[in-house]
Amino acid sequence: MSWRLKRTKQCAKCPWLVSTNPHEIPNGYSVEKHRALASTIADPGRIAFGAHAMACHETEDAHCIGWLVNQIGPGNNIGLRLKMRHCENGGDIELRGEQHRRFEDTLPVPVTTASTGAAE
């Protein structure tokens, strides 16, 4: 059964873009909600049909394009790769710049204090 992505171009403030400061993501940023998105990341090489998808923060009911490209590429999400074979507009996907290779890298960098060197 064929299907179409609701959007194919990556958002300007997508957390998968290296240039994005997660605290500047529109529509209310939450570190806790961001960390919880780890459940959308497949174990590389493990087939996980029906797994959760990361939603776009700008477009209602759409996939996050940065997440999608990561999971069909370096994330090696086999179930998603198989699903994308039937995506009619998958060839239209556009990224905006350098991407993070791991979900953990999309999270905010902890702030360190100069006097103690400890993370806040």
C-alpha positions as CSV (number, residue, x, y, z in Angstrom):
1,M,0.0,0.0,0.0
2,S,1.5,3.3,-1.0
3,W,1.5,6.4,1.1
4,R,2.8,10.0,1.1
5,L,4.7,12.1,3.6
6,K,2.8,15.2,4.7
7,R,6.0,17.3,4.3
8,T,9.3,16.5,2.7
9,K,11.4,19.6,3.6
10,Q,13.2,19.7,6.9
11,C,12.1,22.6,9.2
12,A,14.5,25.5,9.8
13,K,14.7,24.7,13.5
14,C,14.7,20.9,13.3
15,P,16.6,19.4,16.3
16,W,18.5,17.1,14.0
17,L,20.2,20.1,12.4
18,V,23.6,20.7,14.1
19,S,23.0,24.4,13.9
20,T,19.8,24.3,15.9
21,N,19.8,25.3,19.6
22,P,17.1,23.1,21.0
23,H,15.9,25.9,23.3
24,E,14.9,27.9,20.2
25,I,12.6,25.2,18.8
26,P,9.2,26.8,18.3
27,N,5.9,25.9,20.0
28,G,7.3,25.4,23.5
29,Y,10.5,23.5,24.1
30,S,10.7,20.9,27.0
31,V,13.9,19.1,27.8
32,E,11.9,16.3,29.4
33,K,9.7,15.8,26.3
34,H,12.8,15.9,24.1
35,R,14.5,13.2,26.2
36,A,11.3,11.1,26.0
37,L,11.7,11.0,22.2
38,A,14.5,8.5,22.7
39,S,11.6,5.9,22.4
40,T,11.3,6.8,18.7
41,I,14.9,5.7,18.0
42,A,15.3,2.1,16.8
43,D,18.0,-0.2,17.9
44,P,20.2,-0.3,14.8
45,G,19.6,-3.4,12.8
46,R,16.6,-4.5,14.9
47,I,13.3,-4.9,13.1
48,A,10.6,-2.8,15.0
49,F,7.4,-2.6,13.0
50,G,4.8,-0.2,14.4
51,A,7.5,1.7,16.4
52,H,6.8,5.3,17.3
53,A,7.7,8.1,15.0
54,M,9.1,11.5,15.9
55,A,6.6,14.1,14.9
56,C,7.4,17.4,13.3
57,H,7.1,20.3,15.8
58,E,5.9,22.7,13.0
59,T,3.5,20.7,11.0
60,E,0.6,18.8,12.6
61,D,0.5,15.1,12.0
62,A,3.7,14.9,10.0
63,H,7.0,13.1,10.4
64,C,10.1,14.9,11.6
65,I,12.3,14.9,8.4
66,G,15.6,15.0,10.3
67,W,14.5,12.0,12.4
68,L,13.2,10.2,9.3
69,V,16.5,10.6,7.4
70,N,18.5,9.6,10.5
71,Q,16.4,6.4,11.0
72,I,16.6,5.3,7.3
73,G,20.3,6.1,7.2
74,P,22.7,5.9,10.1
75,G,20.0,4.8,12.6
76,N,19.4,1.7,10.4
77,N,15.7,1.4,11.3
78,I,14.9,-1.7,9.2
79,G,11.1,-1.5,9.7
80,L,11.1,2.2,8.6
81,R,13.4,1.4,5.6
82,L,10.9,-1.2,4.5
83,K,7.9,1.2,4.9
84,M,9.7,3.9,2.9
85,R,9.9,1.6,-0.1
86,H,6.1,2.4,-0.5
87,C,6.4,6.1,0.1
88,E,5.4,8.0,-3.1
89,N,7.3,11.2,-2.3
90,G,10.2,9.9,-0.4
91,G,12.5,11.0,-3.2
92,D,11.5,14.6,-2.6
93,I,13.0,14.7,0.9
94,E,15.3,17.8,1.5
95,L,17.6,18.4,4.4
96,R,18.8,21.9,5.3
97,G,22.4,21.3,6.5
98,E,24.7,19.2,8.6
99,Q,22.8,16.6,10.7
100,H,23.4,15.0,14.0
101,R,24.3,11.3,13.7
102,R,22.8,10.2,17.1
103,F,19.7,11.2,19.0
104,E,21.7,12.1,22.1
105,D,23.5,14.8,20.1
106,T,20.1,16.6,19.5
107,L,19.7,17.3,23.2
108,P,20.9,20.5,24.7
109,V,24.6,20.6,25.8
110,P,24.8,20.9,29.6
111,V,25.9,24.2,30.9
112,T,29.1,24.1,33.0
113,T,30.1,26.6,35.6
114,A,33.6,28.0,35.2
115,S,34.4,28.0,38.9
116,T,33.6,24.4,39.6
117,G,33.6,22.8,36.2
118,A,30.5,20.9,37.2
119,A,27.4,20.5,34.9
120,E,24.3,22.5,36.0
